Amino acid sequence: MKRKFNPHSRSLNTEQKTLWLIAGIAVLAFLLAPAVVESYFLRIVSLALMYLILTTGLNIIAGYTGQVSLGQAGLYGIGAYTGAILAAKLGMPFWLCLPAAMAVSGLFGLVLGAPTLKVSGHYLALITIGFGVIVEKILVEWQSLTGGPMGLAVPAVTFFGHTLSEQGFYYLSLGLCILTLWITNNIIHSYFGRAFSAIRDNELAASCMGINLTRYKLLAFVLSAVFAGAAGCLYAFYSAFISPDSFSFSLSIFFLLTIIVGGAGTIVGPIIGTLLLVILPEYLHFLDKHRLTIYGALLIVSVIGMPQGIVGAIRKKFPRIINFMPPAEVSHHPIPRNTDNYSTGNILEMQNVTKRFGGLKAIDNFSMTIKSKTVHSLIGPNGAGKSTLINIINGVYHPDEGKVTFRQKDLIGHKPDRIALAGAGRTFQNVQLFRNLTVLENVMVGGHGKHKINIFTTILRSKKAREEEQRSYQQAWSLLKFMGIDDKVSEYAASLSAGQQRLLEIARALAMEPKLLLLDEPAAGLNDTEIKQLMKIIKDIKENGITVFLIEHHIDFVMDVSDTVTVLNFGSKIAEGKPNEVQSNPDVIKAYLGTEEADVC
C-alpha cells in the first residue's frame, strides 16, 4: 500500500539535523541544570523560563500578527495578582489559581485587542501603553484587594501535602515552558498561524482569502494574554511576594525587546532573546541605573544591524535550515472542479451600480450579468473604473447605489472575507502577496476557508488536524506544479520575478476553490511565453466549470479566451457582446481600440 505523505514527517537535510542536535543538547542542559549550577543562578534561569512563556505569547501578537503591544506587563501583573489573591484570600491551590489567572488575563486580552479593529501601528502602541499604566495604577490604589504599594504575600505551592522545592519549581517552570512552546508551534504551523502571518504581511489580501481580520486579531491577543497570565501566576507563587513595582512599563519594553533581538515571527527567537537578556544582565549589575538607556540603545542597534533579529540573520545565512520543504504527491488534476448547480444561469448580476469618490463618479449606473462557467472580460482605458468594479464585487468597496448579487445572494454590505468564503476568489492589479511567507505557504493561505477544525483540535494536533494540513499541503504543491513554479516552493514570495508572482497569485486564488475567479490584469508584466501559458491556464480553469471575470489590456489575449466582452469608459458601459462584435463596434474603436477599424482586426 502506498504510504500517504505527511507534511509533519519531513526528511531532514544536514543543516536541520545539526539544528535538532543543538536543540537536544540545550534541553539536556536545562534538565541537568539543578545538579550543576548554584541556587542563585537556578533562580535566574527559572525567571527566564517564566519570561519565555510570556514572550512566546507576545510573539504571536507582535511577531506573527504584526500588532505592536506595549501592555504585556499589565497582563503579566493581572495574572500574578489573580493567582495571588485567590491563593492568599480564598485559599485556592496553585493548580486552580493557574487556569483562573490564564482565564482572567485572556479576558483582559480580549478587551485590549478590541482597539486593533480600528487602529494599528503607533496608535495601537499608545493604547497598549495606556492599558499597562492603568493596570499598574489600579494595583497601587486598590489597597484593600492588592495590598497597594506594600504588596501581597503569596502562599507556597504544595504538591500532595509537600511544599514544592526550588528545584521542583524550576522543573515546573521548565515543563510549562516546553508545553507553551509545543502549543505555540502547533498553532503557528497550522492554518491559524498562516492567517496570523497573512494579516501581518497584507491585511487586504488576507481578507480577500477568507480570513476574518477581527476574529484572528482578537484570537492573537487572547492567546498572548493567556500565556502572560500563566507566566504571571507562576512568578507570583515562585517569588512568594508581589508588588506593583514588579509590573512597570519598563518590563513591557523588555519583553518586546527580547523578541526583536531574538527574531520576531519565529519560534526560536523568543528563546534566544529571553535567555540572552535575562541571564546577561546578571553579570552587569553595575549598569542597573542605566537599564532603560541600554534597552533603548540595544533596540536601535538590533533594528539597524539585524532588523530580523538573531534568528532572522541565521535564516538569511542558512535558508535551507528553515525553509526545507520536501515534495508532496501531486494531483494530475489540480484545478478544483466546480460542481455548482448554476450551470446555465447568471452567477453574478450588477444592476445600476454607482460608486463615487468625493465628487468623482468612478462607476456610473453600471449593469452587467456574468453567465456561469464562462470567461467574461472587461476592457477599457486606464482609469475607466475596471479595478473599482472588482473591488465592489468582492466587498473592498461598497457601491453608493445599485445592487450586486452573487449566486442569487445580495453582496452589498458584506466584507471581503465573507464574499471569499461564498466562492469568489481574486487576484490584484498590483500584486498583493504575503511577501514574508514562502511560495508554498502563500498558496496554503488560499485554502484557508477549507479548514474546519477549531483552535483546541489544532493545539492537540489531532489526526483530523494532521489530515487537513496534509490535504492543504498537497493541494498547494499540485497547483504550483500546474503553474510551473513548483521549483520555488521554499523561496519567499518577495524573491520571485514579476511573472512568477502573477502565477503565484492565480495559484493562491485557485486554492480557494472558487466558483467565480476575478483576475485583475493577470498578464501585466508577463513575457510572450508566459502569456501563452496563462491563456492555457484560463481555458483549463473554464473547462473545470469555474467562471472567470477577466480585466486585461492585452486585446489579442482577451479576444482569444473570452466568451463575452464588456467595454467600460469613464465608469459607464459603452458596449457588450461576443469578442468579434466588440471588435467591430464603432464606439469601442473610437473610445479604446483606436480610430481606425484596421487597428483592431
Secondary structure, DSSP 4 states (H G I P E B T S, - for coil): -PPPP-TTSPPP-HHHHHHHHHHHHHHHHHHHHHHHS-HHHHHHHHHHHHHHHHHHHHIIIIIIS------HHHHHHHHHHHHHHHHHHH---HHHHHHHHHHHHHHHHHHHHGGGGT--HHHHHHHHHHHHHHHHHHHHH-HHHH-GGG-EE-PPPEETTEEPPHHHHHHHHHHHHHHHHHHHHHHHTSHHHHHHHHHHH-HHHHHHTT--HHHHHHHHHHHHHHHHHHHHHHHHHHHSEE-GGGG-HHHHHHHHHHHHHH-TTSSHHHHHHHHHHHHGGGG-GGGGGGHHHHHHHHHHHHHHH-TTHHHHHHHHH-HHHHH-----PPPS--SPP---S-SSSEEEEEEEEEEEETTEEEEEEEEEEEETTSEEEEE--TTSSHHHHHHHHTTSS--SEEEEEETTEE-TT--HHHHHHHTEEE--SS----TTSBHHHHHHHHTGGG----HHHHHHT-HHHHHHHHHHHHHHHHHHHHHT-GGGTTSBGGGS-HHHHHHHHHHHHHTT--SEEEEESTTTT--HHHHHHHHHHHHHHHHTT-EEEEE-S-HHHHHHH-SEEEEEETTEEEEEE-HHHHHT-HHHIIIII-SSGGGG-
